[in-house]
Amino acid sequence: MIENSYTRLVLEEVRQAFWQIYGYDSTEERYEAFASTWGGLSLEHMRRVLVHGEGEDRFCAMLALGASTLPDVADLLLPFLHSARRAERCVSAIALGRRNDERAYPFLEALLLDGVSLEAHLQAAEMQNQEILEDIYFCDQFRSRAVELLASWQSAALIQTMIEALKTLWELDRSPADFWGNGHFYNRLCYALGQRDVVTAFDEIGLAPAYLRIAQIYFALGHFQVQARPTFMRAVLASADLRQQIIAFLEETFHVEPEDAQIFFNAFYYENQVRIFYRYNQSAEAMQKKLIARFIAPLGASSLSSEEDEQVKEEAPEAPAIEQIEPSFEYIYQGHALPIWSVSWSPDGVHLVSGSADMTAQVWNWKTQKQVHLFKEHQASVNVVAWSPDGRWIASGGGDNRVLVWEPHSGKVVTAYKEHTGWLHRGLAWSPDGTRLASAPWDGTVHIWEALTGKTLTIYRGHGGIVTSVAWSPDGMLLVSGGGYPECAMHVWNAATGRCHLIYRAHMQDGDHVRPLLPGMESEYDKAWGRAASSVRSVVWSPDGQWIASAGLRMVFRVWKATTGEDVLALAQDRTNGPLAWSADSKEIIAANHDRVDVWNIAQQRVITSYAPLNLYAVTALSWSPDMTMIAAGGEYPRVCVWQK
């Protein structure tokens, strides 16, 4: 499954729903685009999508709600079983089936044949109706899941329906039209027929020999009730005992000679190549040769020509050397159980506070290596923590949509700000005088409020989507806020009046083709990716007030003049998307570089030092001590490392 920082933050049912609907497009940008449209990613937001949304967003909400334990979900989903849209009938039936709601089973059974046929595919293509094509696509993705959910369902027609579905898939695969059968659906049907011991299932279908061998292996696995998803069955056949059981079963049930069993296993192990090769050649004899050869050479593989092998690329100018350092740790804090999202130094440089996906914020003394306080008042991941300038308070926010202001040594909460309707990711900052907080949740707003009373002073609504990060100017007069996907604009605005002074657009879609791209990004796909909108993941204002540094999801790293938006540093680099921190003299920036921490020199416009701590992975939290002598960093591993610069 696609991993990104948000999959650690959302509820498991939301994560699974995104994966099932968007697949490999379940990127951070997809999460942000969804939240920008609907205000967040909670189950309450999913309710809203179910009522007011459409298309993929609504399908995602159906699955997320269906996987939840909310008591009234069935009533919300039932009307969609009778929708005019095939895809809505399909996804709602899957969602209700996961809840073991028997009212979904007739619809799941109907799904096995709904839109599968060659005729349905040809008709949809001829009509050039995008909605109908999308509906067939979605049904294709979920048919195998429907068979799985029907495992306990008994109806007079179910077995015949499954056999008819196999026939229809085979017709689709044999057709000269450019349509592909659903391999997962094949496999699940064969497995389910094996569970029911329907040994005559393949008699009238006429599968090609290699297809039949694959089907019979899945049938055998179903017969033995092997507890694994059929698409991941190859691993279970590593068991010699199971292989012998299957060989004996094939001999007894399908009269397979023992010496031919290896050909069956070859077809099974390389089923994707079998399907591709058959679609390309439609020759049973050619497939047989491939099976016997055990697919030693991958199908379609080709090597470079000798001319291509000998082509010498022009060497790039040698860059100045970067000092690579494996730091000697002063302390490694291991009090958390899950990834670290944020870390902040106390003004005196003695204590640190760290926020984690384990729903805690922890205060600790890096010198004595002792925990001072374990703060457990949040009800979800603690995504951002910030120490007040006077050292008296800590502010923390995260997935429960709240910002809490509390005393570091006792954990006593003095303010609970509950005016947000979306979670906070990195959008939290104290004003320089320590009297106000700026908090930027995923509802598209930025709130300015009194830290010790919770009184809202200003709400800025200038962004066209979620807000991911925020920073104050050193004089406390202005704020800069960074937007997430799809807008990705940065706004500089007056903290008292909410008036926008400047919109910085370098992170937005690069329609003018002025953004520097990495060397080697020559294909149209790479160029399009490099020039797409780049969600602002970190923003910091220099201590001297002149510059703002920002880092974006597509490796867009910029330093720009706070008053004019003019770029000071605009390089094509692949080293950081944040977090960032300025040095006290505004001459250097530390930046996360996956499992490293880079030190950028602004005047030289390059990395001068790169720290490679062995105990860090996927750095998501970074802070420079007030005297700039120490660095603290945390990431995917549940530990915070502190070392001397």
NUTOR-613807 format. One record per residue (C-alpha): residue in one letter; x, y, z. Coordinates in steps of 0.001 Angstrom, whole numbers, padded with zeros to 6 digits, always signed. Example, Ala and Ser with C-alpha at 12.3 -4.5 7.8 and 13.67 -1.06 7.14 Angstrom:
residues 2
A+012300-004500+007800
S+013670-001060+007140
This chain:
residues 645
M+000000+000000+000000
I+001131+003533-000706
E+002712+005078+002386
N+002805+008780+003128
S+002665+010893+006247
Y-001125+011124+006133
T-001748+007374+006153
R-000313+007421+009681
L-002726+010149+010729
V-006109+009208+009309
L-008370+006510+010703
E-007651+003026+009372
E-011038+002853+007645
V-010267+006108+005819
R-006826+004878+004766
Q-008263+001625+003422
A-011029+003457+001576
F-008512+005753-000151
W-006454+002767-001204
Q-009446+000849-002560
I-010766+003802-004557
Y-007628+005657-005630
G-005060+002826-005557
Y-001567+004049-006407
D-002974+007556-006681
S-003469+007566-002889
T-000756+010188-002583
E-000482+012991-000077
E-001804+015309-002764
R-004904+013146-003151
Y-005544+013364+000587
E-005061+017118+000497
A-007314+017624-002521
F-010058+015648-000783
A-009645+017659+002417
S-009552+020944+000493
T-012922+020091-001011
W-014596+018717+002108
G-012749+020362+004989
G-011078+017286+006427
L-010740+013522+006518
S-012759+012462+009546
L-015824+010218+009483
E-017982+013303+009971
H-016490+014743+006804
M-017258+011422+005100
R-020907+011812+006086
R-020942+015164+004366
V-019370+013693+001233
L-021958+010915+001183
V-024771+013470+001084
H-023278+016203-001077
G-020440+014523-002994
E-020294+012511-006177
G-018008+010197-008102
E-014830+008855-006510
D-015142+011042-003425
R-018566+009599-002662
F-017334+006041-003281
C-014474+006687-000849
A-016929+007945+001782
M-019131+004870+001311
L-016258+002491+001995
A-014873+004500+004933
L-018264+004710+006612
G-019029+001092+005812
A-015856-000009+007599
S-016650+002134+010650
T-018628+001163+013730
L-021015+004099+013473
P-024503+002756+014223
D-026534+004583+011583
V-024306+003926+008576
A-026501+001185+007128
D-029436+003577+006884
L-027215+006068+005043
L-025944+003469+002565
L-029117+001516+001802
P-030620+004048-000656
F-027546+003732-002886
L-028294+000042-003509
H-031061+001281-005796
S-029064+004059-007454
A-029296+004584-011203
R-025493+004473-011279
R-024000+001000-011491
A-020891+002062-009555
E-022926+003438-006630
R-024876+000169-006431
C-021598-001722-006500
V-019668+000250-003876
S-022615+000588-001485
A-023187-003186-001683
I-019508-003787-000892
A-019665-001359+002049
L-022811-002995+003463
G-021460-006479+002784
R-018444-005713+004944
R-020907-005001+007749
N-022508-008432+007199
D-025756-006760+006213
E-027756-009462+004426
R-029671-006860+002442
A-026500-006348+000378
Y-026064-010001-000672
P-028550-010068-003600
F-026874-006960-004990
L-023414-008502-004551
E-024595-011588-006423
A-025986-009432-009230
L-022657-007597-009396
L-020910-010776-010570
L-022526-010351-014000
D-023434-006658-014078
G-021419-005043-016891
V-018944-007941-017250
S-019858-009011-020766
L-018060-008132-023971
E-021305-006610-025199
A-021429-004252-022199
H-017818-003183-022755
L-018317-002605-026473
Q-021519-000673-025898
A-019866+001585-023333
A-016927+002234-025652
E-019220+002971-028581
M-021318+005415-026543
Q-018127+007168-025341
N-019977+007879-022118
Q-017343+008565-019467
E-019685+007844-016581
I-020643+004419-017935
L-016989+003580-018615
E-016043+004628-015082
D-018887+002553-013659
I-017697-000574-015462
Y-014140+000134-014305
F-015210+000442-010665
C-017333-002685-010823
D-014378-004562-012315
Q-012231-003490-009375
F-014711-004764-006793
R-016104-007964-008302
S-013509-010205-006637
R-014317-008569-003302
A-018009-009299-003921
V-017255-013021-004345
E-015304-012976-001108
L-018165-011325+000788
L-020598-013917-000593
A-018692-016795+001051
S-021435-017365+003634
W-024352-016548+001288
Q-026486-019339-000058
S-028887-018850-002933
A-030313-021233-005498
A-028635-019397-008372
L-025276-018371-006875
I-023165-021276-008171
Q-024580-020972-011671
T-024010-017208-011534
M-020341-017766-010685
I-019932-020256-013522
E-021635-017859-015917
A-019275-015101-014767
L-016298-017344-015609
K-017713-017979-019068
T-018210-014274-019616
L-014662-013418-018513
W-013281-016030-020897
E-015316-014552-023737
L-013846-011154-022911
D-010296-012519-022889
R-010764-014288-026234
S-012163-011214-027951
P-009988-009246-030412
A-011223-006030-028794
D-008809-004222-026522
F-010457-005298-023249
W-008779-007248-020506
G-010422-009786-018261
N-010111-009287-014526
G-007517-011779-013281
H-008364-011253-009613
F-012025-011941-010409
Y-011066-015168-012225
N-009023-016295-009264
R-011607-015514-006622
L-014364-017253-008605
C-012240-020392-009002
Y-011307-020331-005333
A-014984-019907-004299
L-016083-022769-006554
G-013380-024883-004944
Q-014727-023980-001507
R-018070-025359-002651
D-016487-028406-004410
V-018215-027693-007720
V-015894-030054-009627
T-017809-029695-012897
A-017402-025895-012919
F-014925-025803-015831
D-016516-028479-018016
E-018384-026226-020424
I-016258-023079-020371
G-013509-024165-022768
L-010609-022387-021051
A-007245-022515-022804
P-004994-025158-021198
A-002779-022681-019330
Y-005815-020775-018032
L-007407-024046-016968
R-004305-025057-015026
I-004323-021752-013133
A-008042-022146-012435
Q-007595-025685-011126
I-004833-024640-008719
Y-007071-021907-007295
F-009913-024425-007138
A-007689-026765-005106
L-006684-023959-002748
G-010345-023179-002205
H-011090-026858-001578
F-008453-026939+001168
Q-009708-023601+002564
V-006208-022128+002505
Q-006487-018950+004554
A-004904-016362+002330
R-006183-013876-000210
P-006066-015628-003609
T-003961-012929-005215
F-001205-013630-002678
M-001369-017413-002808
R+002050-018046-004294
A+003737-017842-000923
V+001622-020630+000587
L+002848-023121-002018
A+006303-022956-000500
S+004945-025633+001830
A+005983-029033+000485
D+003095-030725+002310
L+000538-028427+000722
R+002052-028943-002713
Q+001741-032720-002299
Q-001849-032348-001149
I-002669-030291-004219
I-000917-032736-006572
A-002949-035585-005091
F-006141-033543-005357
L-005482-032634-009003
E-004801-036293-009816
E-007977-037494-008126
T-010325-034684-009202
F-009069-033618-012621
H-007054-036735-013567
V-003795-034835-013832
E-000708-036996-014185
P+001759-036399-011311
E+004595-035704-013760
D+002529-032859-015273
A+001939-031133-011937
Q+004999-028902-012321
I+003512-027387-015485
F+000419-026531-013453
F+002502-024839-010794
N+004488-022961-013464
A+001268-021580-014931
F+000137-020586-011450
Y+003398-018891-010472
Y+003546-016904-013704
E-000142-016292-014257
N+000293-012625-015169
Q+002715-013541-017952
V+000355-016285-019087
R-002503-013822-019418
I-000382-011208-021158
F+001153-013760-023524
Y-002203-015260-024414
R-003728-011858-025104
Y-000764-011031-027336
N-000432-014341-029191
Q-003664-016243-028589
S-001698-019442-029106
A-002046-022349-026702
E+000996-024046-028240
A+003224-021013-027716
M+002018-020729-024144
Q+002857-024372-023558
K+006457-023769-024632
K+006691-020811-022301
L+005369-022838-019392
I+007840-025641-019974
A+010642-023087-020146
R+009322-021802-016805
F+009361-018249-018093
I+013084-017928-017534
A+013138-014795-019708
P+010542-012197-018680
L+008005-011598-021432
G+008551-008413-023381
A+012014-007895-021895
S+014543-006246-024138
S+018085-005071-023706
L+019631-001858-024850
S+021325-001820-028207
S+025082-001780-028274
E+024950+001842-029413
E+022792+002734-026423
D+025088+000766-024124
E+028086+002694-025407
Q+026435+006095-025330
V+028378+008413-023072
K+026454+011183-021395
E+027965+014587-021044
E+029398+014936-017582
A+027854+017584-015346
P+030129+020185-013797
E+031574+018967-010543
A+029694+020479-007595
P+031465+021718-004468
A+031931+018945-001953
I+029363+018527+000802
E+030782+017657+004193
Q+029196+014322+005141
I+028961+013813+008884
E+027676+010913+010932
P+026901+012797+014125
S+027812+011580+017572
F+024581+011692+019536
E+024370+013523+022810
Y+021068+011783+023541
I+018467+009553+021864
Y+015029+009873+023418
Q+012922+006732+023056
G+009831+007509+025121
H+007358+007411+022215
A+005717+004355+020696
L+004944+005692+017201
P+006471+008158+014686
I+007501+011652+015767
W+005704+014504+013986
S+007074+017588+015745
V+009770+018700+018169
S+010440+022072+019821
W+013185+023409+022111
S+012482+025361+025267
P+013856+028943+025100
D+016586+028085+027618
G+017766+025159+025486
V+017447+022630+028313
H+014178+020895+027523
L+012490+019546+024432
V+008874+018696+023733
S+007996+016103+021103
G+004624+015248+019574
S+003858+011809+018236
A+001336+009642+016441
D+000982+007791+019755
M-001361+010638+020888
T+001116+012021+023419
A+003361+015045+023775
Q+006367+014458+025987
V+008598+016960+027762
W+012124+015847+028554
N+015507+017160+029633
W+018109+016270+027031
K+020968+016896+029459
T+019744+014663+032290
Q+017986+012311+029859
K+014877+012268+032047
Q+011230+012706+031143
V+009619+015724+032789
H+005999+015187+031793
L+003879+012825+029707
F+000961+014801+028242
K-001992+012587+027290
E-004865+015043+026880
H-005162+014709+023106
Q-007552+012154+021627
A-005647+011631+018375
S-002169+012017+016908
V-000207+015041+018183
N+001046+016548+014930
V+002569+019830+016064
V+004056+021206+019280
A+005445+024684+019983
W+007085+026183+023069
S+006059+029736+023972
P+008785+032421+023663
D+008847+032986+027442
G+009097+029255+028167
R+006002+029133+030370
W+003666+027240+028046
I+003478+024634+025339
A+000864+024604+022594
S-000028+021346+020853
G-002472+020350+018147
G-003343+017429+015960
G-005954+015009+014759
D-008622+015824+017349
N-009068+019338+015840
R-008076+021015+019123
V-005186+023203+020221
L-004251+022846+023879
V-002066+025299+025802
W-000537+023701+028876
E+002138+024043+031546
P+005274+021990+030694
H+006018+020512+034134
S+002520+019717+035342
G+000609+019301+032099
K-002147+021549+033429
V-004272+022775+030509
V-004896+026515+030616
T-006622+026867+027231
A-008461+024410+025008
Y-009177+026012+021657
K-012015+024106+019942
E-013008+026411+017083
H-011523+024301+014308
T-013428+021836+012152
G-010354+020144+010673
W-007150+018650+012050
L-003844+020478+012371
H-000789+019173+010581
R+002072+021682+010926
G+000030+024850+011160
L+000682+026183+014676
A+002917+029081+015809
W+003281+031464+018761
S+003439+035191+018174
P+006878+036646+019057
D+005473+038329+022176
G+003886+035069+023355
T+000358+036454+023739
R-001268+034996+020618
L-001323+031802+018630
A-001881+031242+014948
S-003410+027885+014131
A-004073+026646+010611
P-006292+023555+010361
W-007456+021577+007355
D-010684+023544+007080
G-008986+026219+004932
T-008784+028939+007608
V-006110+030479+009829
H-007179+031561+013315
I-005431+034182+015446
W-006431+033920+019102
E-005386+034889+022616
A-003258+032110+024017
L-004459+032246+027628
T-008144+033029+027079
G-008930+031278+023792
K-010608+034416+022462
T-010630+034473+018653
L-009175+037708+017272
T-009011+037134+013508
I-009976+034373+011086
Y-008234+034518+007731
R-010161+032866+004877
G-008054+033806+001863
H-006872+030333+000876
G-008607+028232-001744
G-007993+024939+000059
I-006421+023483+003174
V-003658+025342+005033
T-000636+023220+005908
S+001828+025588+007602
V+002109+029027+009194
A+004836+031371+010546
W+004954+034841+012160
S+007161+037733+011132
P+009691+038595+013879
D+007837+041833+014707
G+004536+040001+015112
M+002748+042181+012562
L+002464+039731+009667
L+001828+036045+009073
V+002727+033790+006197
S+000531+030759+005577
G+001191+027951+003140
G-001559+026163+001267
G-001923+022515+000397
Y-002981+020799-002786
P-004531+021712-005177
E-003958+025493-004762
C-000536+025536-003058
A-000401+029335-002726
M+001442+031192+000042
H-000161+034268+001553
V+001525+037044+003555
W-001099+038977+005498
N-001672+041376+008375
A-002251+039477+011622
A-004505+042203+013042
T-006674+043069+010038
G-006481+039937+007901
R-005567+042028+004865
C-003461+040091+002340
H-000256+041889+001312
L+001308+039321-000999
I+000587+035984-002664
Y+003698+033971-003453
R+003032+031657-006382
A+006202+029600-006901
H+004596+026535-005329
M+001509+026790-007523
Q+001068+025173-010927
D+003980+026331-013095
G+002043+027224-016229
D+004767+029606-017442
H+007494+026911-017327
V+009871+028989-015232
R+010463+026518-012393
P+013917+024894-012475
L+013700+021141-013006
L+016041+018399-011924
P+018630+017137-014428
G+017276+014157-016308
M+013640+015259-016222
E+013310+015078-019983
S+010104+013143-020559
E+006790+014932-020820
Y+005550+013003-017799
D+008524+014094-015673
K+008169+017686-016781
A+004462+017706-016013
W+005158+016248-012573
G+007895+018770-011856
R+005739+021736-012852
A+002575+020662-011039
A+001365+022399-007885
S+003599+021586-004908
S+001908+021496-001508
V+003691+023726+001019
R+004919+021424+003773
S+007022+023864+005775
V+007413+027636+006031
V+009775+029628+008293
W+010460+033362+008587
S+014091+034421+009026
P+014979+036022+012398
D+016068+039249+010662
G+012643+039522+009031
Q+013939+039732+005459
W+013386+036247+004104
I+010856+033453+004074
A+011892+029885+003341
S+009367+027359+002080
A+009547+023711+001110
G+007017+021876-001050
L+005993+018298-001590
R+007493+018114-005103
M+010908+019176-003815
V+010221+022865-004460
F+012574+024639-002037
R+012628+028421-002092
V+013982+031370-000112
W+012268+034631-001034
K+011973+038260+000043
A+009169+038664+002552
T+008157+042083+001222
T+008191+041455-002532
G+008121+037678-003111
E+011331+037919-005169
D+013280+034648-005167
V+016653+034616-003436
L+017149+030857-003689
A+015299+028922-006374
L+017144+025750-007260
A+016254+022474-008920
Q+017012+020058-006098
D+015712+016807-004735
R+016799+017147-001138
T+013903+018454+000940
N+010195+019022+001299
G+010602+020106+004922
P+010653+020636+007818
L+012963+023675+007903
A+014598+025870+010571
W+016630+029109+010336
S+019884+029903+012104
A+019836+032864+014506
D+021890+034991+012093
S+019579+034178+009132
K+022523+032868+007095
E+021764+029149+007196
I+018816+026780+007114
I+018610+023214+008307
A+016317+021038+006224
A+015126+017450+006386
N+016451+015287+003555
H+014612+011997+004098
D+016990+010217+006504
R+019474+013097+006625
V+019587+016681+007813
D+021172+019230+005452
V+022620+022618+006318
W+022037+025142+003516
N+024177+028257+003175
I+021995+030984+001674
A+024824+033120+000287
Q+026443+030124-001425
Q+023040+028678-002419
R+024082+025149-001632
V+024279+022455+001020
I+027520+022760+002956
T+026985+020000+005523
S+024853+016870+005514
Y+024265+014931+008716
A+023460+011229+008294
P+022273+009846+011649
L+021995+006065+011613
N+019060+006141+014036
L+016786+008332+011920
Y+014471+007469+009056
A+012087+009735+007100
V+012737+012904+009116
T+009444+014665+009903
A+010454+016763+012925
L+013378+019157+013163
S+014487+021939+015488
W+017616+024016+016139
S+018471+024862+019732
P+018206+028568+020648
D+022002+028941+020755
M+022303+027058+017424
T+024747+024525+018854
M+022395+021513+018932
I+020017+019856+016463
A+017028+017701+017428
A+015273+015531+014841
G+012656+012788+014773
G+010898+010759+012124
E+009330+007440+011220
Y+011248+005654+013955
P+009774+006483+017398
R+012840+008274+018696
V+014262+011801+018830
C+017985+012240+018222
V+019957+015181+019609
W+023452+016017+018404
Q+025940+018854+018347
K+026202+020906+015162
